[in-house]
Amino acid sequence: MFDIFLGRRPSKKQRKRIQLEENIEKGRAAENAYQLKAALRGVEVERTGRGHDFIERRRDFLTGRVTSTTRVEVKSSRTAPLSPLQKKMKKRKGRYRVYREEPILY
């Protein structure tokens, strides 16, 4: 980040952009780790768009019918807050879970 030999520092805008890219990368790593763990538990996971990251479905082993559906938001930090849209979805939907994951391979 700091070039010792040339004595240059990135501008504030560049530093902010670098931090944002790192946060996005960390978030994607956390989402991938969650998908892997859910698959190992035998839960069907579907990627969604707004208000939550995934819809998690549990199916009955014998009939194949969906027994429970949960919306899951994956956060890559223990202190990461929910956005206003995520808070609204959590309040409106009955089964909404926030899964906080520190990605191992980041």
C-alpha positions in Angstrom: 0.0 0.0 0.0 2.9 2.4 0.8 5.7 2.6 -1.7 8.8 3.0 0.6 11.3 3.4 -2.3 9.4 6.0 -4.2 7.8 7.7 -1.2 4.3 7.7 -2.6 1.1 6.9 -0.9 -2.2 6.1 -2.6 -4.7 8.9 -2.4 -7.6 8.7 0.1 -9.9 7.7 -2.7 -7.6 4.9 -3.8 -7.2 3.6 -0.2 -11.0 3.6 0.2 -11.4 1.7 -3.1 -8.8 -0.9 -2.0 -10.6 -1.4 1.3 -14.0 -1.8 -0.5 -12.6 -4.4 -2.8 -11.1 -6.3 0.1 -14.5 -6.3 1.9 -16.3 -7.5 -1.2 -13.7 -10.4 -1.5 -14.1 -11.3 2.2 -17.9 -11.3 1.9 -17.8 -13.6 -1.1 -15.5 -15.9 0.7 -17.9 -16.0 3.6 -20.8 -16.8 1.3 -18.9 -19.6 -0.4 -18.0 -21.1 3.0 -21.6 -21.0 4.1 -22.8 -22.7 0.9 -20.2 -25.5 1.4 -21.2 -26.0 5.1 -24.9 -26.0 4.1 -24.3 -28.6 1.4 -22.4 -30.8 3.9 -25.5 -30.6 6.3 -27.7 -31.7 3.4 -29.7 -28.5 3.1 -30.8 -27.2 -0.3 -29.5 -23.6 -0.7 -30.6 -21.2 -3.4 -28.9 -17.8 -4.1 -31.3 -14.9 -4.0 -31.1 -11.2 -4.6 -32.4 -8.5 -2.4 -32.7 -8.5 1.4 -31.0 -11.8 2.0 -28.3 -13.9 0.4 -29.8 -17.4 0.4 -33.0 -19.3 0.7 -32.4 -22.5 2.7 -34.9 -25.4 2.2 -35.1 -28.5 4.2 -36.8 -31.5 2.6 -38.5 -34.6 4.0 -36.3 -37.6 3.3 -39.1 -39.9 2.3 -41.6 -37.6 0.4 -39.3 -35.0 -1.0 -41.6 -32.2 0.2 -40.2 -29.0 1.6 -40.5 -29.0 5.4 -39.1 -25.6 6.3 -37.8 -22.6 4.4 -35.5 -20.0 6.0 -34.0 -16.8 4.5 -30.3 -16.5 5.4 -28.1 -13.4 5.4 -24.3 -14.2 5.6 -22.1 -11.6 7.2 -18.3 -11.8 7.1 -17.7 -10.1 10.4 -19.0 -10.5 14.0 -19.9 -6.9 14.2 -21.2 -6.2 10.6 -24.6 -4.5 10.8 -27.6 -5.3 8.8 -28.6 -2.8 6.1 -32.0 -1.1 6.3 -33.4 -3.4 3.7 -32.1 -6.4 5.5 -33.7 -5.2 8.8 -37.0 -4.7 7.0 -36.9 -8.2 5.5 -36.0 -9.7 8.9 -39.0 -7.9 10.5 -41.4 -8.9 7.6 -40.4 -12.5 7.1 -40.9 -15.0 9.8 -37.8 -17.2 9.3 -34.8 -15.0 8.8 -31.4 -15.9 10.1 -28.2 -13.9 10.2 -25.2 -16.2 9.8 -21.9 -14.7 10.9 -18.9 -16.4 9.3 -15.3 -15.5 9.5 -13.9 -17.0 6.2 -11.0 -19.3 6.7 -9.5 -18.9 3.2 -9.4 -15.2 2.9 
